[in-house]
């Protein structure tokens, strides 16, 4: 049996009306926006990496951590000023997928709950969205480090 035969005539009529008035999403346009904004965020990150390499004598391997911290800090500042939210509405996943989306998720929850106080509001709700990312990131790093340590002890590496 098909789903259509189980529906009443009113439900079928409503479905037709809904399809008639449904807005078509500009998928290609959204993908292009996400691609360009995500790419621009990566270009900014690469520029910050080069900044740390040339002005603070970091190596390519050691410049990653301060670059990530700087990118998160910049995204938090832009979120506080309301700029990153507009960027997110324009670019969608292009602004949410890079590490800057993590900073945005943390600070957005903190800003939203600041009226409830610093401890129960900001502290209690700040990591609701990003807490699982932190948890699984730390756990994954622990497992990888444990495997690497065991391989070194066993003389495989």
C-alpha positions as CSV (number, residue, x, y, z in Angstrom):
1,X,0.0,0.0,0.0
2,X,1.2,3.5,-0.8
3,X,1.1,6.3,1.7
4,X,-1.1,8.3,-0.6
5,X,-3.9,5.8,-0.5
6,X,-4.0,6.0,3.3
7,X,-4.5,9.8,3.3
8,X,-7.9,11.4,3.4
9,X,-8.9,13.7,0.5
10,X,-8.3,16.7,2.7
11,X,-4.8,15.6,3.6
12,X,-4.0,15.0,-0.1
13,X,-5.4,18.5,-1.0
14,X,-3.3,20.1,1.8
15,X,-0.2,18.3,0.5
16,X,-0.8,19.7,-2.9
17,X,-1.3,23.2,-1.5
18,X,1.9,22.8,0.6
19,X,3.9,21.8,-2.4
20,X,2.6,24.7,-4.4
21,X,3.6,27.3,-1.7
22,X,6.9,25.6,-0.6
23,X,9.9,27.8,-1.2
24,X,12.6,26.2,-3.3
25,X,15.9,26.2,-1.6
26,X,18.8,27.6,-3.6
27,X,21.1,24.6,-2.9
28,X,23.8,25.5,-5.4
29,X,23.9,29.1,-4.3
30,X,24.2,28.0,-0.6
31,X,27.0,25.6,-1.5
32,X,28.9,28.3,-3.3
33,X,28.5,30.7,-0.4
34,X,29.7,28.1,2.1
35,X,32.6,27.2,-0.1
36,X,33.8,30.8,-0.5
37,X,33.3,31.9,3.2
38,X,34.9,28.7,4.5
39,X,37.8,29.2,2.1
40,X,38.2,32.8,3.2
41,X,38.3,31.7,6.9
42,X,41.0,29.2,5.9
43,X,43.0,32.0,4.1
44,X,42.8,34.1,7.3
45,X,44.0,31.1,9.3
46,X,46.9,30.6,6.9
47,X,47.8,34.3,7.2
48,X,47.8,34.1,11.0
49,X,50.0,31.0,10.8
50,X,52.5,32.8,8.6
51,X,52.4,35.7,11.0
52,X,53.4,33.5,13.9
53,X,56.1,31.8,11.8
54,X,57.7,35.0,10.6
55,X,57.3,37.4,13.5
56,X,57.5,34.9,16.5
57,X,59.9,32.3,15.1
58,X,57.4,29.4,15.3
59,X,57.9,26.5,13.0
60,X,55.2,25.2,10.7
61,X,54.6,22.4,13.3
62,X,54.4,24.6,16.3
63,X,52.4,27.5,14.8
64,X,49.2,25.5,14.7
65,X,48.2,25.8,18.3
66,X,48.5,29.6,18.6
67,X,46.7,29.9,15.2
68,X,43.7,27.9,16.4
69,X,43.6,29.8,19.6
70,X,43.7,33.1,17.7
71,X,41.0,32.0,15.2
72,X,38.7,31.0,18.1
73,X,39.4,34.3,19.9
74,X,38.6,36.3,16.7
75,X,35.4,34.3,16.1
76,X,34.3,34.9,19.7
77,X,34.9,38.7,19.4
78,X,33.0,38.8,16.1
79,X,30.2,36.8,17.7
80,X,30.1,39.3,20.6
81,X,29.8,42.2,18.2
82,X,27.0,40.3,16.2
83,X,29.1,40.0,13.0
84,X,29.7,36.3,13.1
85,X,25.9,35.5,13.4
86,X,25.3,37.5,10.2
87,X,28.1,35.7,8.5
88,X,26.6,32.4,9.6
89,X,23.3,33.3,8.2
90,X,24.9,34.1,4.9
91,X,27.4,31.2,4.6
92,X,25.7,28.4,6.6
93,X,28.1,25.5,7.1
94,X,31.0,27.5,5.6
95,X,31.2,29.4,8.8
96,X,30.2,26.6,11.2
97,X,32.5,23.8,10.1
98,X,35.9,25.5,10.6
99,X,37.2,25.9,14.1
100,X,35.7,29.3,14.3
101,X,32.3,27.7,14.4
102,X,33.4,26.1,17.7
103,X,34.2,29.5,19.2
104,X,30.9,30.8,17.9
105,X,29.0,27.9,19.6
106,X,30.6,28.4,22.9
107,X,30.3,32.2,23.1
108,X,26.7,32.3,21.7
109,X,25.5,30.0,24.5
110,X,27.4,32.2,27.1
111,X,25.8,35.4,25.7
112,X,22.4,33.9,25.6
113,X,22.4,32.8,29.3
114,X,24.3,35.7,30.8
115,X,21.2,37.1,32.4
116,X,21.0,34.0,34.6
117,X,24.3,34.9,36.3
118,X,27.9,33.9,35.7
119,X,27.9,30.5,37.5
120,X,24.5,29.0,36.6
121,X,23.9,31.0,33.4
122,X,27.2,31.4,31.6
123,X,29.2,28.6,33.3
124,X,26.3,26.1,33.3
125,X,25.2,26.6,29.7
126,X,28.4,27.7,27.9
127,X,29.4,24.2,26.8
128,X,26.0,22.7,26.0
129,X,26.7,22.8,22.3
130,X,30.4,22.5,22.3
131,X,30.8,20.2,25.3
132,X,30.4,17.0,23.3
133,X,33.1,18.2,20.8
134,X,35.5,18.8,23.7
135,X,34.6,15.5,25.4
136,X,35.1,13.4,22.3
137,X,38.2,15.3,21.2
138,X,39.9,14.8,24.5
139,X,38.9,11.1,24.7
140,X,40.1,10.5,21.1
141,X,43.4,12.2,21.9
142,X,43.8,10.0,25.0
143,X,43.1,6.8,23.0
144,X,45.5,7.8,20.2
145,X,48.2,8.7,22.8
146,X,47.7,5.4,24.6
147,X,48.0,3.4,21.4
148,X,51.1,5.3,20.4
149,X,52.7,4.8,23.9
150,X,52.0,1.1,23.8
151,X,53.5,0.8,20.3
152,X,56.6,2.6,21.4
153,X,56.9,0.4,24.5
154,X,56.5,-2.7,22.4
155,X,59.2,-1.4,20.0
156,X,56.9,-1.3,17.0
157,X,57.5,2.4,16.4
